[in-house]
Amino acid sequence: MDWRDKLNGLKSELPQVEEVTDNKPIAKPAKKRQIEPLRVELDKRNGKPATLVTDFMGKDDELKDLAKLLKIKCGAGGSSRNGEILIQGDFRVKIADILLEMGFKVKKINFK
C-alpha cells in the first residue's frame, strides 16, 4: 500500500464540505437531529417582507452556518437566533428548494 492509497482512504473519513467562502469551509449541518420539518413562511417586519425558517433542532453553530449559507445563496441580509432564521426579502420558494436539496423536510406556509 503506497501513500496514495492511504490518502484516498483518509478522504472518506473527512466531513462533507458544502461551500467555501473567504477560505472558510461551511460544513453541512447534521440532519440526523432534525425530526420535524423546517417551517418556511413569509412575515412582515416593519412593513417589509421577511422569510422565516423556524423549528430548527440543532446546535447554535449549525444554525448560524445554515443561516450564512442561505444569506449567501439569496444575496440578502438576515439573522439567526433561538432556532429561527430570518432572511430579508421574499425568498420562500428559493429557500425551500435549497433546504430540500440539502435533505431537510420542509413545511411550506403562506405559499401561493
C-alpha positions as CSV (number, residue, x, y, z in Angstrom):
1,M,0.0,0.0,0.0
2,D,1.6,3.3,-1.1
3,W,0.9,6.8,0.1
4,R,-1.8,7.4,-2.5
5,D,-4.0,4.5,-1.2
6,K,-3.6,5.8,2.3
7,L,-4.6,9.3,1.3
8,N,-7.7,8.1,-0.6
9,G,-8.7,6.1,2.5
10,L,-8.4,9.2,4.7
11,K,-10.6,11.2,2.3
12,S,-13.6,9.1,3.0
13,E,-13.3,9.9,6.8
14,L,-13.3,13.7,6.2
15,P,-16.6,15.6,6.9
16,Q,-18.6,16.7,3.9
17,V,-18.0,20.3,2.9
18,E,-20.8,22.3,1.1
19,E,-19.2,25.5,0.0
20,V,-16.0,27.6,0.6
21,T,-16.3,31.3,1.2
22,D,-13.4,33.6,2.3
23,N,-11.2,30.5,2.6
24,K,-13.5,29.1,5.4
25,P,-15.5,26.0,4.6
26,I,-19.2,25.8,5.5
27,A,-19.9,22.3,6.7
28,K,-23.3,20.7,6.1
29,P,-25.4,20.7,9.2
30,A,-26.3,17.4,10.9
31,K,-29.7,16.4,9.6
32,K,-30.0,13.5,12.0
33,R,-31.3,15.6,14.8
34,Q,-33.9,17.3,12.6
35,I,-37.0,15.1,13.0
36,E,-39.7,17.8,12.5
37,P,-39.9,19.6,9.1
38,L,-38.5,23.1,8.9
39,R,-41.2,25.8,8.5
40,V,-40.7,28.3,5.7
41,E,-43.1,31.2,5.8
42,L,-43.4,34.9,4.9
43,D,-43.7,37.5,7.6
44,K,-43.9,41.3,7.5
45,R,-41.4,43.2,9.7
46,N,-41.9,46.9,9.8
47,G,-44.0,46.7,6.6
48,K,-41.2,44.9,4.7
49,P,-41.3,41.2,3.7
50,A,-39.1,38.7,5.5
51,T,-38.7,35.0,5.1
52,L,-38.7,32.9,8.3
53,V,-37.2,29.5,8.7
54,T,-38.3,28.1,12.1
55,D,-38.4,24.8,14.1
56,F,-34.7,24.1,13.6
57,M,-33.4,21.5,16.0
58,G,-29.6,21.5,16.4
59,K,-26.7,23.4,17.8
60,D,-26.4,27.2,17.5
61,D,-23.2,26.8,15.4
62,E,-25.2,24.7,12.9
63,L,-28.0,27.2,12.9
64,K,-25.5,30.0,12.1
65,D,-23.8,28.0,9.3
66,L,-27.2,27.3,7.7
67,A,-28.2,31.0,8.0
68,K,-25.0,32.1,6.5
69,L,-25.4,29.7,3.6
70,L,-29.0,30.8,3.0
71,K,-28.0,34.5,3.1
72,I,-25.2,33.9,0.6
73,K,-27.4,31.9,-1.8
74,C,-30.2,34.6,-1.6
75,G,-27.9,37.6,-1.7
76,A,-29.7,39.2,1.2
77,G,-29.2,40.1,4.9
78,G,-30.7,38.3,7.8
79,S,-30.1,36.9,11.3
80,S,-30.4,33.7,13.3
81,R,-31.3,33.1,16.9
82,N,-33.4,30.8,19.1
83,G,-33.8,28.2,16.4
84,E,-35.1,30.7,13.9
85,I,-33.5,32.2,10.7
86,L,-34.8,35.5,9.3
87,I,-33.8,36.4,5.7
88,Q,-34.7,39.9,4.5
89,G,-37.0,39.7,1.5
90,D,-39.4,37.2,0.0
91,F,-37.3,34.1,-0.8
92,R,-39.8,31.4,0.2
93,V,-39.5,29.3,-2.9
94,K,-35.7,29.6,-3.3
95,I,-35.1,28.8,0.4
96,A,-37.5,25.8,0.3
97,D,-35.7,24.5,-2.8
98,I,-32.2,24.9,-1.1
99,L,-33.4,23.1,2.0
100,L,-34.9,20.3,0.1
101,E,-31.7,19.8,-1.9
102,M,-29.8,19.7,1.4
103,G,-32.1,16.8,2.6
104,F,-34.3,18.7,5.1
105,K,-38.0,18.2,5.3
106,V,-39.9,21.5,4.6
107,K,-43.3,22.6,5.5
108,K,-44.4,25.5,3.3
109,I,-46.6,28.1,4.9
110,N,-48.2,31.1,3.1
111,F,-47.1,29.8,-0.4
112,K,-49.3,30.8,-3.3
